[in-house]
Structure formats: C-alpha cells, structure tokens
Amino acid sequence: MSAAQTVGVEFPRINAQLPGSLLFLLQPKRYKVLYGGRGGMKSWSMARALTIQAHHTKQLILCTREFQNSIADSVHRVIRRQITLLGINQWFEVEKASIRSRVTGSEFIFKGLQKNIQEIRSLEGVTRTWVEEAQSTSEDSWIYLEPTVLREPGAELWASFNPVDSTDPTYQRFIVKPPGPDRATILKVGWQDNFWFPPELEELRRHALRTDPERYDWVWEGFCRKVSEAAVFRNRFTVEGFEEPEVVDRYYYGADWGFANDPSVLIRSYIHNDTLFITHEAYAVGVEIDDLPALFAGGRAIKTGIEYPGVPGAKDWPIKADSSRPETISYIARRGFAISAAEKWPGSVEDGIQHLKGFKQIVIHERCVNTAQEFRLYSYKVDPRTLNPETGLPVVLPKLEDRNNHSIDAARYALDGYIQKRGGVGIWAKLI
C-alpha cells in the first residue's frame, strides 16, 4: 500500500475519533479558538486535529506560547502522544525540537513568543499556528504574530486558553471583540464536553466545588476570575447533597421568566433552623410559553417534545412569580398551577438580597447545578480603574450586576410576603 493510500485509509478512522462538536477543527476557518475550564480537552483536541491534518496534507505548523524556556514547556509531548494514540508512529519522525511526517512532509516547530518573536517574524510558509496557554499572550505578541502567520493563503491561527481576567488581550481579542463568524469559530468547552473525563479529575472537581466555590467557576467552568469581595453570596452558601426531612411544614416555589437568551426558572426551597434549603430547579433557555407547564411539573413539552423532569409538587404548592409577565402567569394558572405575581417596589431586589443573606446559611442541593453556579457568580459591580490601596484589587461598588441572577430572583419571589420593604416589621418572625 502506498503512502497516499495509507492516508486515505487512516484519515476517516482518525476523523471519527474527534468529538462531533469539535469536527470544525478539521474544516477551513481563519481563526479557531477553544476556551474554557480545566478538563475540557482543549489541548488534547487541538493536538489531535493538527496531527490529523499533518498526516493528511502538507503543513508547516508553528506551536507557540508566550513563555517557553525549553521544549519541555511546549506542546511537543502532547503532539507526540497523539501520534501514538492514533497508531501512526511509523509515519512520523520525532526529534527533540521538531516533528515531521514521512507521509506528507508536514513539520511541527516549537518556539516561545517572548524570546523568539523576531525569529518567528522571519518564518516563511507557516500554514497553521497554535497558540497554547493563550491567556498569557501579550498584546505586542499578538500584533507581531498575526500578520506573520496569516500571510499564506489558507493559513489558520488556532488558540486555546483558560480565561483569567476579562481585560487580558486574548480575552478581549476573541471573546469581547471577536472576529466575525465567517472568519472565526470560537467555542467554549468544559469538563461536561469531555466524554473521556477521568474519575480522578471528577474527584478533584467535586472537591473544589465543595471547598473553594470562589475559585471553582474560574478553574473548572472557564469563567474569568472575579474579585472575590464582589461576590454577593460569598461565604453565605454551600452546595451539597442532603436528605429532606420527612415532614416539611412549607415549601416555597418561585418562578422567573426567560427573555431571549435568558432562562425560565422554577425553584423549590424550604426553611429549617434559620437555613434556606434549595432542593430542586427547573432551568432552561428558549422555552416557549406552551412548554412552561412541562418544564415546571415534568412531562413532554408540546412544542419541542423535550421530556422535562420537572419540580416535585409544582402543582400542589403556591408559586410566586415575576410580575413582569402577567399573561404568562395567567396561562400557567389556567394549566392548573396555583401561581400569582410577587410584589415589587423600588429597591425590592436589594431588599430581597439582604434578606437572603440574613439566613444563617443557604444550602443548595448538588443537583441544582445552574442555581449553584448563579450563587457563585452573582456579583456587585466593580470599578476596574480604581484600585483598593490595601488589596490592589478593583473597588467594589454598591450596585448589583444584572446577570447570573435568574435562580436568585426566583428564590426572592418564592419568599414574597415574607421579604418586605426596608423598615418592614416582623419579617423573620413570619419566616420562622
């Protein structure tokens, strides 16, 4: 069998070993970006896709990062590992500082940006560039790199990174002000997308979720690192599995309606020993009004046919809902739910947040993954231009961010009648 015939046989088998959502890595596009948290297969997937391309067509592939003091700091080992996993060792010549294909003549070269930018600028014929750990890439490096590696027809720039700060040049370049979709495919991936996610990492992930929720979303979920002092519910809640008491005097149900890309939410909670326990959530984006009864109570949606698990007791207990959608409340009521609008007033959001924070603790069941994430991310605004002289961090402002708050709004609505305007009397007496 000739080398060309070998490529024809190997490529379909290798192609099938990429997750379906990442097959775009094998299709032409000027920019290809994978970002997110730990365990999302970003490096693994890009290394595999580049190895496949190098085995299929002739490529000159520059593998780079901002800081690379030695070949050990590069992705050389990752590429080498992919060649072995794909069973094509015999078709590659692996050397200390480069890797070459005996089939197509493709070559991988490995250079750091900070110390080799002038050398990189003189490179000719680069067809693929992979910037690994791209969150550390400086603006100067991007300015020099892009026109250098994208001057060949059909050349592509790939980047993989774990976000750190929203002001970082890479985050601004690809997430805040991305190239148009005709030029770039940018995908957030995480541990949830990794069907090879190992149990060892799952143990670490769950431990981080229990013990360090402030860092969890940055490290594991791929969100930018936040100023911890800005987190509204910092040290006010835990996420864990728990058994409900055999007898609960009162369950509290709250609903928030989704607009556009916002989710529709129903949560169930109860109070015990001055602790708010959130037991269940229904949480979905893009749900039409006809499908809300199925989302809330469980069953097959009329419009989409999606089978929803629902929230236990949703038709048995009173539900307090966002008053901004009276027509939706009326529709849900006609479908057999005891639902009514929660009261709002100027400052009701702030009053509700203060009362939620007044519980001894908020315990969120680990199955309520979206609610838990919102409690971690919900924040006050910060002024990045003004730093606290004691901490060196941006100053936290007394204004709430209007995002990551859908389950939290539902939790407030659920306690309608108990949460009152500032100065109200007997609030906690009612709760107890």
C-alpha positions in Angstrom: 0.0 0.0 0.0 1.4 3.4 -1.0 1.8 6.4 1.4 -1.1 8.1 -0.3 -3.3 5.1 0.0 -2.4 4.9 3.7 -3.5 8.4 4.3 -6.8 7.7 2.6 -7.4 4.7 4.9 -6.2 6.3 8.1 -8.0 9.7 7.8 -11.6 8.6 8.2 -10.7 6.4 11.2 -8.9 9.3 12.9 -11.6 11.8 12.0 -14.2 9.7 13.8 -12.2 9.9 17.0 -12.8 13.6 17.4 -16.0 14.7 19.4 -18.7 15.8 17.0 -18.7 19.4 18.4 -15.0 19.7 17.5 -15.0 18.4 14.0 -14.9 22.1 12.9 -11.2 21.9 13.7 -10.8 19.9 10.5 -12.7 22.4 8.4 -11.2 25.6 6.9 -11.5 28.7 9.0 -9.1 31.7 9.6 -9.4 31.5 13.4 -10.2 28.5 15.6 -10.5 29.2 19.3 -11.2 26.8 22.2 -11.5 28.3 25.7 -13.0 27.2 29.0 -12.1 25.5 32.2 -10.0 22.6 33.3 -10.7 19.1 31.8 -12.3 20.4 28.6 -9.9 18.6 26.2 -8.8 21.9 24.6 -5.1 21.0 24.2 -5.9 17.3 23.5 -8.4 18.2 20.8 -6.2 20.8 19.0 -3.2 18.5 19.1 -5.2 15.6 17.7 -6.8 17.8 14.9 -3.4 19.2 13.9 -1.9 15.7 13.9 -4.7 14.6 11.6 -4.1 17.5 9.2 -0.4 17.0 9.2 -0.9 13.3 8.3 -3.3 14.2 5.6 -1.8 17.2 3.9 1.5 19.0 3.9 1.5 21.6 6.7 4.1 23.8 8.4 2.7 24.1 12.0 4.1 26.6 14.5 3.3 25.6 18.0 3.9 28.6 20.3 3.1 30.2 23.6 4.2 33.4 25.3 6.7 31.8 27.6 8.7 28.7 26.5 12.1 28.3 28.1 12.6 24.8 26.8 11.0 22.2 24.6 9.6 20.7 27.8 7.4 23.8 28.2 5.9 23.3 24.7 3.1 21.0 23.3 5.8 18.7 21.8 4.8 15.9 24.3 1.1 16.4 23.6 1.6 16.1 19.8 3.9 13.0 20.3 1.2 11.4 22.5 -1.5 12.0 19.8 0.7 10.3 17.2 1.0 7.3 19.5 -2.7 7.2 20.3 -3.7 7.4 16.6 -1.4 4.5 15.8 0.7 6.3 13.2 4.1 6.3 14.8 5.7 4.7 11.8 4.7 7.7 9.6 6.3 10.4 11.8 9.9 11.3 12.7 10.0 12.7 16.2 13.1 14.7 17.1 13.9 16.8 20.1 12.8 20.2 18.7 10.6 19.2 15.8 8.2 16.5 14.5 8.0 15.6 10.8 5.6 13.5 8.8 7.2 10.9 6.5 3.9 10.7 4.5 3.2 14.4 3.7 6.4 16.3 4.6 4.5 18.2 7.3 6.6 19.7 10.1 5.8 20.9 13.7 8.1 23.5 15.1 8.0 24.8 18.7 9.0 28.3 19.7 8.2 30.8 22.5 6.8 34.2 21.6 8.6 36.4 24.1 12.1 35.3 23.4 11.7 34.4 19.7 9.3 36.9 18.2 11.9 38.3 15.8 12.8 34.8 14.7 9.1 33.9 14.2 8.6 37.1 12.1 11.1 35.7 9.6 9.4 32.4 9.3 8.1 31.6 5.8 5.3 29.2 4.8 3.6 28.7 8.1 0.1 27.3 7.4 -1.1 26.6 10.9 -0.3 28.3 14.2 -1.4 27.0 17.5 -1.1 29.4 20.5 -1.4 27.3 23.6 -2.0 28.9 27.1 -3.1 31.9 25.1 -4.4 33.8 28.1 -0.8 34.8 28.8 -0.1 36.2 25.3 0.7 39.9 25.4 -0.9 42.5 23.0 2.6 43.1 21.5 3.0 39.4 20.7 -0.4 39.3 19.0 0.4 42.4 17.0 3.6 40.8 15.7 2.3 37.3 15.4 -0.9 37.7 13.4 0.4 39.3 10.2 3.4 36.9 10.2 1.5 33.6 10.4 -1.6 34.6 8.4 0.1 35.8 5.3 -0.1 32.5 3.4 -3.3 31.7 1.5 -5.5 29.4 3.7 -3.3 29.9 6.8 -5.0 29.5 10.1 -4.4 30.7 13.7 -5.6 28.4 16.5 -5.7 29.4 20.1 -6.6 27.5 23.3 -6.8 29.1 26.7 -8.3 29.2 30.2 -9.7 32.7 30.8 -8.1 34.7 33.7 -9.2 38.3 33.5 -11.7 39.9 31.1 -9.2 42.6 30.4 -6.5 40.2 29.1 -5.6 40.9 25.5 -6.5 37.4 24.3 -10.0 37.5 26.0 -10.6 40.9 24.5 -9.5 39.8 21.0 -11.5 36.7 20.8 -14.4 36.8 23.3 -15.2 40.5 23.9 -14.5 41.7 20.3 -14.3 38.5 18.3 -13.7 38.2 14.5 -16.9 37.7 12.6 -18.3 34.2 12.3 -17.3 34.0 8.7 -13.7 34.2 9.8 -13.7 32.5 13.2 -15.1 29.6 15.1 -14.9 30.2 18.8 -16.2 27.6 21.2 -16.3 27.4 25.0 -15.7 23.8 26.2 -15.5 22.3 29.6 -15.4 19.1 31.6 -19.0 18.5 30.7 -18.0 18.1 27.0 -15.2 15.6 27.7 -16.6 12.1 27.3 -13.2 10.8 28.4 -13.3 12.9 31.6 -11.4 10.7 34.1 -12.7 9.8 37.6 -9.6 11.3 39.2 -10.4 14.7 37.7 -14.1 14.3 38.7 -13.0 13.8 42.3 -10.9 17.0 42.2 -13.7 18.9 40.6 -16.3 17.9 43.2 -13.8 18.6 46.0 -13.2 22.2 44.6 -16.9 22.7 44.3 -17.4 21.9 48.0 -14.4 23.6 49.4 -13.5 26.5 47.2 -16.5 27.8 45.3 -15.0 31.2 44.6 -12.2 29.6 42.5 -14.3 26.8 41.2 -16.0 28.7 38.3 -12.7 30.2 37.2 -10.7 26.9 37.3 -13.4 24.4 36.2 -16.1 26.3 34.4 -14.0 28.7 32.4 -15.3 32.0 33.7 -13.0 34.9 34.2 -11.5 35.3 37.7 -13.7 37.6 39.8 -12.9 39.9 42.6 -13.9 37.7 45.5 -15.1 40.7 47.6 -17.6 41.5 44.8 -19.4 38.1 45.1 -22.8 38.8 46.6 -23.2 35.5 48.4 -19.5 34.9 49.3 -19.3 32.5 52.3 -23.1 32.5 52.5 -24.0 29.2 50.9 -22.8 25.6 50.3 -23.5 23.1 47.6 -24.0 19.5 48.8 -26.3 16.5 48.7 -28.8 16.4 51.6 -31.9 14.4 52.6 -35.1 16.4 53.2 -36.9 16.0 56.5 -39.8 13.6 56.3 -42.2 16.4 57.2 -41.8 19.9 55.8 -44.3 22.5 57.0 -44.0 24.7 54.0 -42.2 24.6 50.6 -41.5 27.9 48.8 -41.7 27.9 45.0 -40.5 30.9 42.9 -40.6 31.4 39.1 -38.6 33.7 36.8 -39.4 34.1 33.2 -36.8 34.0 30.4 -36.4 36.6 27.7 -34.4 35.9 24.6 -31.3 34.1 25.8 -32.3 34.2 29.5 -33.6 31.0 31.1 -37.0 30.3 32.5 -36.7 29.0 36.1 -38.7 27.4 38.8 -37.0 26.6 42.2 -38.3 24.8 45.3 -37.0 25.6 48.8 -37.8 25.2 52.5 -36.6 26.7 55.7 -35.2 24.8 58.7 -33.3 26.1 61.7 -32.9 29.5 60.0 -31.3 27.9 57.0 -32.7 28.1 53.5 -32.5 24.8 51.6 -32.9 24.9 47.8 -33.9 21.4 46.8 -34.9 21.4 43.1 -34.7 23.6 40.0 -36.2 23.6 36.5 -33.9 25.7 34.4 -34.0 26.0 30.6 -33.3 28.6 27.8 -35.7 29.3 24.9 -38.8 27.7 26.4 -42.0 28.8 24.7 -45.0 29.6 26.9 -46.8 26.4 25.8 -43.9 24.3 27.2 -43.6 26.0 30.5 -46.1 23.6 32.3 -44.0 20.7 31.2 -40.8 22.4 32.3 -42.3 23.2 35.8 -44.2 20.0 36.5 -42.5 17.5 34.3 -43.6 15.7 31.2 -43.3 16.1 27.4 -43.2 19.6 26.0 -46.0 20.4 23.5 -43.8 22.4 21.1 -40.4 20.7 21.2 -41.2 17.2 22.5 -38.5 17.5 25.1 -39.1 15.4 28.2 -38.6 17.5 31.3 -38.2 16.0 34.9 -40.0 19.0 36.5 -40.0 20.1 40.1 -41.8 17.9 42.6 -45.1 19.3 44.0 -45.1 22.2 41.4 -48.9 21.8 41.0 -49.6 21.3 44.7 -48.0 24.3 46.3 -48.4 28.1 45.7 -45.9 29.6 43.3 -44.8 33.2 43.4 -43.6 34.6 40.0 -42.0 37.6 38.3 -44.9 40.1 37.9 -43.5 41.4 34.6 -45.3 38.8 32.6 -49.0 38.8 33.7 -50.1 37.0 30.5 -47.7 34.1 31.3 -48.9 33.9 34.9 -52.5 33.7 33.6 -51.6 31.0 31.2 -49.8 28.9 33.8 -52.7 29.4 36.2 -55.1 28.1 33.6 -53.0 24.9 33.4 -53.7 24.0 37.0 -50.9 25.8 38.9 -51.6 27.9 42.0 -49.4 30.8 40.7 -49.6 34.5 41.4 -47.4 37.6 41.0 -44.8 38.5 43.5 -44.8 42.1 44.8 -42.2 44.5 43.5 -41.2 48.0 44.8 -38.3 50.4 44.3 -35.3 48.6 45.9 -37.1 45.2 46.1 -34.1 43.5 44.6 -31.7 44.9 47.1 -34.1 44.2 50.0 -34.6 40.6 48.8 -30.8 40.0 48.6 -30.3 41.3 52.1 -32.9 39.0 53.5 -31.5 36.0 51.6 -28.1 36.9 53.1 -29.7 37.1 56.5 -30.2 33.3 56.7 -27.7 31.5 58.8 -26.8 29.6 55.7 -28.2 28.8 52.2 -27.7 25.1 51.2 -28.2 24.3 47.6 -28.6 20.6 46.6 -25.9 19.5 44.2 -28.4 18.5 41.5 -29.3 22.3 41.2 -26.2 23.0 39.1 -27.4 26.2 37.5 -28.7 27.7 40.7 -25.4 26.9 42.4 -23.4 28.5 39.6 -25.5 31.6 39.8 -25.0 31.9 43.5 -21.2 31.7 42.9 -21.2 34.2 40.0 -23.7 36.8 41.2 -21.7 40.0 41.9 -21.7 43.6 42.7 -20.2 45.9 40.0 -16.5 46.8 40.3 -14.6 49.8 39.0 -11.5 48.4 37.3 -10.0 51.9 37.0 -10.0 52.4 40.8 -7.9 50.1 43.0 -8.3 49.5 46.7 -4.9 50.7 48.1 -4.9 47.9 50.7 -5.7 44.9 48.4 -4.7 46.2 45.0 -8.0 45.0 43.6 -10.7 47.0 41.9 -13.1 48.8 44.1 -16.4 47.1 44.7 -19.4 49.3 44.0 -22.8 49.2 45.8 -24.6 48.2 42.6 -25.7 44.7 41.6 -24.7 43.2 38.2 -27.9 42.4 36.3 -26.8 38.9 35.3 -26.4 35.4 36.8 -29.5 36.2 38.9 -32.4 34.1 37.4 -32.5 31.5 40.1 -31.7 34.1 42.7 -34.7 36.2 41.5 -36.8 33.0 41.7 -35.6 32.5 45.3 -36.7 36.1 46.2 -40.1 35.7 44.6 -40.6 32.4 46.5 -40.4 34.4 49.7 -42.9 37.0 48.6 -44.9 38.3 51.6 -42.0 37.4 53.9 -39.5 39.8 52.3 -40.7 43.3 52.8 -39.6 46.9 52.2 -36.8 48.2 54.4 -38.4 49.1 57.7 -41.0 46.3 57.5 -41.8 44.7 60.8 -41.9 41.0 61.7 -40.2 39.6 58.6 -38.1 37.0 60.3 -40.9 36.2 62.7 -43.0 35.2 59.7 -40.2 33.2 58.2 -39.7 31.2 61.4 
